[in-house]
Amino acid sequence: MSLMFPNTSRNYDTARRRVRFWGHDGAFEVCFFVEQSAIALMSPGTVVDETGALTTFDRSREKIIAAARSAYRGHGTGTYSLVAANF
């Protein structure tokens, strides 16, 4: 089964200044993070706080999902951090 993103929920990790979201590979849940460097690249000049990061995520969801699929190695293992280089 391929990686799917049926759940549109995401949240902001204030301590690490990144957005967390989840995908599913069959029964496995896979955790992804969009790091500050990627958020800044997608929306230059955005203040990377909760509002700015989540707004950028929502506006860039298709691009982020494509990067997540590219980074994913399969079998529902591990977590994945997407940085500017992933875009």
The 8 nearest C-alpha neighbors of each residue, nearest first, counted from 0:
[[1, 25, 24, 2, 3, 23, 26, 74],
 [2, 0, 24, 3, 25, 23, 73, 68],
 [1, 3, 24, 23, 22, 68, 0, 4],
 [4, 2, 23, 22, 5, 1, 24, 25],
 [3, 5, 22, 6, 23, 21, 2, 7],
 [6, 4, 3, 7, 22, 23, 21, 8],
 [5, 7, 8, 4, 21, 22, 9, 20],
 [8, 6, 5, 9, 4, 20, 21, 60],
 [9, 7, 6, 20, 10, 21, 19, 5],
 [10, 8, 20, 19, 7, 18, 11, 21],
 [11, 9, 19, 18, 12, 20, 8, 53],
 [10, 12, 18, 49, 17, 13, 19, 53],
 [11, 13, 17, 16, 14, 15, 18, 10],
 [14, 12, 16, 15, 11, 49, 17, 48],
 [13, 15, 12, 16, 17, 11, 48, 49],
 [14, 16, 13, 12, 17, 34, 35, 11],
 [17, 15, 13, 12, 14, 35, 11, 48],
 [18, 16, 34, 12, 33, 35, 15, 11],
 [17, 19, 11, 33, 32, 10, 12, 20],
 [20, 18, 32, 10, 9, 31, 11, 33],
 [21, 19, 9, 31, 30, 32, 8, 18],
 [22, 20, 30, 29, 31, 28, 23, 4],
 [21, 23, 4, 29, 3, 28, 2, 30],
 [24, 22, 28, 3, 27, 2, 29, 25],
 [25, 23, 2, 27, 1, 75, 26, 0],
 [24, 26, 27, 0, 23, 1, 2, 28],
 [25, 27, 24, 28, 23, 75, 0, 29],
 [28, 26, 75, 24, 25, 23, 29, 74],
 [27, 29, 23, 22, 75, 24, 26, 30],
 [30, 28, 22, 75, 21, 23, 27, 78],
 [29, 31, 21, 78, 20, 79, 22, 28],
 [32, 30, 79, 20, 78, 19, 80, 21],
 [33, 31, 19, 80, 18, 81, 34, 79],
 [34, 32, 81, 18, 17, 80, 37, 82],
 [33, 35, 17, 82, 36, 37, 81, 32],
 [34, 36, 38, 37, 17, 16, 39, 33],
 [37, 35, 83, 39, 34, 38, 82, 40],
 [38, 36, 83, 82, 40, 39, 35, 34],
 [37, 39, 35, 41, 40, 36, 42, 52],
 [38, 40, 43, 36, 42, 37, 41, 35],
 [41, 39, 37, 38, 42, 43, 83, 36],
 [42, 40, 38, 39, 37, 43, 55, 59],
 [41, 43, 39, 40, 45, 38, 44, 55],
 [44, 42, 39, 45, 40, 41, 38, 46],
 [43, 45, 42, 46, 39, 47, 40, 41],
 [46, 44, 43, 42, 47, 51, 39, 52],
 [45, 47, 51, 48, 44, 52, 39, 50],
 [48, 46, 52, 51, 45, 49, 35, 16],
 [47, 49, 51, 50, 46, 52, 16, 13],
 [48, 50, 52, 51, 11, 53, 47, 13],
 [51, 49, 53, 52, 48, 54, 47, 46],
 [52, 50, 54, 48, 47, 53, 49, 46],
 [51, 53, 55, 49, 47, 54, 50, 48],
 [52, 54, 56, 55, 50, 51, 49, 57],
 [53, 55, 57, 51, 56, 52, 50, 58],
 [56, 54, 52, 58, 53, 57, 59, 51],
 [57, 55, 53, 59, 54, 58, 60, 52],
 [56, 58, 54, 60, 59, 55, 53, 52],
 [57, 59, 55, 56, 60, 54, 61, 53],
 [58, 60, 56, 62, 57, 61, 55, 63],
 [59, 61, 63, 57, 62, 56, 58, 64],
 [62, 60, 64, 63, 59, 65, 58, 66],
 [61, 63, 65, 59, 60, 64, 66, 86],
 [62, 64, 60, 66, 65, 61, 67, 59],
 [65, 63, 67, 61, 66, 62, 60, 68],
 [64, 66, 62, 68, 63, 67, 61, 69],
 [67, 65, 69, 63, 64, 68, 85, 70],
 [68, 66, 64, 70, 69, 65, 71, 63],
 [67, 69, 65, 71, 66, 70, 64, 2],
 [68, 70, 66, 67, 71, 65, 72, 85],
 [71, 69, 67, 68, 66, 72, 79, 85],
 [72, 70, 68, 69, 73, 67, 79, 2],
 [73, 71, 70, 74, 76, 75, 69, 68],
 [74, 72, 75, 71, 76, 24, 2, 1],
 [73, 75, 76, 24, 72, 27, 25, 77],
 [76, 74, 27, 29, 73, 24, 28, 77],
 [77, 75, 74, 29, 78, 73, 27, 72],
 [78, 76, 79, 75, 29, 30, 74, 31],
 [77, 79, 30, 31, 29, 80, 76, 32],
 [78, 80, 31, 32, 81, 30, 77, 71],
 [81, 79, 32, 31, 33, 82, 34, 78],
 [80, 82, 33, 85, 32, 34, 79, 37],
 [83, 81, 37, 34, 84, 85, 36, 80],
 [82, 84, 37, 36, 85, 86, 40, 81],
 [85, 83, 86, 82, 37, 81, 36, 40],
 [86, 84, 83, 82, 81, 66, 70, 37],
 [85, 84, 83, 66, 37, 82, 62, 63]]
